[in-house]
């Protein structure tokens, strides 16, 4: 059985746009991924609202993805594949980051996985780095905290792809598959979760098929 760890933020947790409630497991993209891949795979869902790549949020504790990733790798070892989809929360103005800076943060997480011994037989797991979906129109009460977020999110793909190539890991651009909900401009609706889960399943099947050749 292949073990896949999905490491992300509220869109991996399954936050329903505009409500803060959570989609049922079978609706979330991780649940769709599990359903499409079947019993030969075990999908481990590690999504957290507000999680960043490598930054400490002064207004919300325990959201630094760099700090939380190493113990989770050890907790769930041995892991065959780690899917990382983070960066949306890094767009908050408190961090003052460019799209390139955010991609560097995601790259630091890939490096943690590459340097770990939490894969099969004490080797490193494979990594699939996912550029998050583009930000849409944000509600008036939220928009001031995310200036230029729409434009910056559109730059994610090329920067994430660059670092994925540098680190020798797999890459997927989520914005080519789904868009953020028109309700809050950040989260995915149920149909987007389905589409993303199916795209992830196709990518996972592809990379493990290539590895077996």
Rosetta blueprint (number, residue, H / E / L):
1 X L
2 X E
3 X E
4 X E
5 X E
6 X E
7 X E
8 X E
9 X L
10 X H
11 X H
12 X H
13 X H
14 X L
15 X E
16 X L
17 X L
18 X L
19 X L
20 X L
21 X L
22 X E
23 X L
24 X L
25 X L
26 X L
27 X L
28 X L
29 X H
30 X H
31 X H
32 X H
33 X H
34 X H
35 X H
36 X H
37 X H
38 X H
39 X H
40 X H
41 X E
42 X E
43 X E
44 X E
45 X E
46 X E
47 X E
48 X L
49 X L
50 X L
51 X L
52 X E
53 X L
54 X L
55 X L
56 X L
57 X E
58 X L
59 X L
60 X E
61 X L
62 X L
63 X L
64 X E
65 X H
66 X H
67 X H
68 X H
69 X H
70 X H
71 X H
72 X H
73 X H
74 X H
75 X H
76 X H
77 X L
78 X L
79 X L
80 X L
81 X E
82 X E
83 X E
84 X E
85 X E
86 X L
87 X L
88 X L
89 X H
90 X H
91 X H
92 X L
93 X L
94 X L
95 X L
96 X L
97 X L
98 X L
99 X H
100 X H
101 X H
102 X H
103 X H
104 X H
105 X H
106 X H
107 X H
108 X H
109 X H
110 X H
111 X H
112 X H
113 X H
114 X H
115 X H
116 X L
117 X L
118 X L
119 X L
120 X H
121 X H
122 X H
123 X L
124 X L
125 X L
126 X E
127 X E
128 X E
129 X E
130 X E
131 X E
132 X L
133 X L
134 X L
135 X L
136 X L
137 X L
138 X L
139 X L
140 X H
141 X H
142 X H
143 X H
144 X H
145 X H
146 X H
147 X L
148 X L
149 X H
150 X H
151 X H
152 X H
153 X H
154 X L
155 X L
156 X H
157 X H
158 X H
159 X H
160 X H
161 X H
162 X H
163 X H
164 X H
165 X H
166 X H
167 X H
168 X L
169 X L
170 X E
171 X E
172 X E
173 X E
174 X H
175 X H
176 X H
177 X L
178 X L
179 X L
180 X L
181 X L
182 X L
183 X L
184 X L
185 X L
186 X L
187 X L
188 X L
189 X L
190 X H
191 X H
192 X H
193 X H
194 X H
195 X H
196 X H
197 X H
198 X H
199 X H
200 X H
201 X H
202 X H
203 X H
204 X H
205 X H
206 X H
207 X H
208 X H
209 X H
210 X H
211 X H
212 X L
213 X L
